[in-house]
């Protein structure tokens, strides 16, 4: 039985597609962890599944909730330094002072060797 070349090419692509999609940069861990409640952190650590291109790595921090305020507009936290790890799989956000009580959201964007920019967010609470 002869299988047309087109059918073989489609089958090969189907086998490769999940591996290609899995190659995108993903956040695999953070400290504080997503949805965690912690005491006043002085740094936030992000860990990716692959080495990222340093020039593409960005992060923002916003306070999204404050004790005693039911509706709080997001307030950007500024003045922190971002530092890439030597393995290029981690990024540390060094805060000037510990975060105060409230809820925070970290948004990140980064690209790995495939150069596709990926992004995500996670939140945590400071008691």
N, C-alpha and C positions, 0 to 999 in steps of 0.2 A: 504494500500500500504506500503510495506517494503522498507526502504531506507538503502542501504548497509552502514556498518560502515565506510568504506573507503570514501564514498561520504560525510558523515557527518564530518569526520576528515578534508577533503579538504575544505569544506565550513567553518568550524571553523577557520582553518588557514587563509583563505582568509579574514575573518572578523578581525582577530588579526593582520595581516601583516601591515596595515596602521598605527596602533597604535605603533607597534614595530619600524617601520621606523621613526616615528615622535619623538621617544625617543632620537635620536641622538642630540649631542650638536650642537647648531646653534648660530651664532652671531645675536642678535636681535636689537642691537643699538650700536652706537659708538659716541664719541665726540672727535674730529670733526666727523661729519657724512660723510658717503660715498658721494663722489663727491662735497662736500662743499668747499667753499672758505672762509678762516678764516684768522685772524691776528695771527701772531706768537704764537702758543700754547706752553705751558710749560709742558703739560701732554696730554696723549691720553687715553681715557677711553673706555673699551670694555665691553659690557653687553651681557651675554649669557642667553639662554632660561631655563637653569637648572644649578644646582650646578656642578662645575667641580672639578676633582681631581687635586689639586694644583701641584703635581709633574708632571702632563702631560701638564700643561698650558705653552705655549711658544709664544713669539711674536718677530718679527723683523720689523725694520723700514728701508726703503731705499728711498733716494732721487732719483726720476726717471726723473725729469725735472728741468732745471735751466733757469731763465730768460736770453734770448739772445743766448741760445744754443739749436739748433734744435734737435740734436742727442746727448743725454747725457747718458752714461752708468750708470746703477744703482749704487749708492754710499751708502753703509751701514752706518746707523747712529748707533753709539755705545755709551757705557757709560751711558745708561739709566737704571733705576731700575724698576723692575716689582713688583707690590704689589697686592695680592689677597684681595678682599673685604671680610668682615666677613661672608657674606651670601654665599660666594664661587661662586656667579653668576656674579661677575665683576672682572676685572683686570685693574689696572691703570699703565700706563707706565710713569714714572716720568723722564722728560728730564733734563739734566744738565743745559741747556740754551735754550731759545726759538728757535724754528725752523726758519730758514731764508726763504726768498721768493723762491718758487719752488713748484714742485709737488712731493708728497710722496705716498708711498705704504706701508701699514701695512699688514703683513702676520701673521696669528695666527694658532695655533693647540692646541687642548684640548680634553679631554675625560670626559664624565660624568659617571654616575653610571653603565652604560652598558659597560664601558671600551673601546668602539670603538673610536679611535682617528679620529677626524674630523678636517678639516682645511678650511681656506678661506683667501681672501684678499679683501682689499678695498683701494681706493685712495682718496686723498683730496689735495687741493691747498692752499698754504700760499701766501698771497699777500704782 
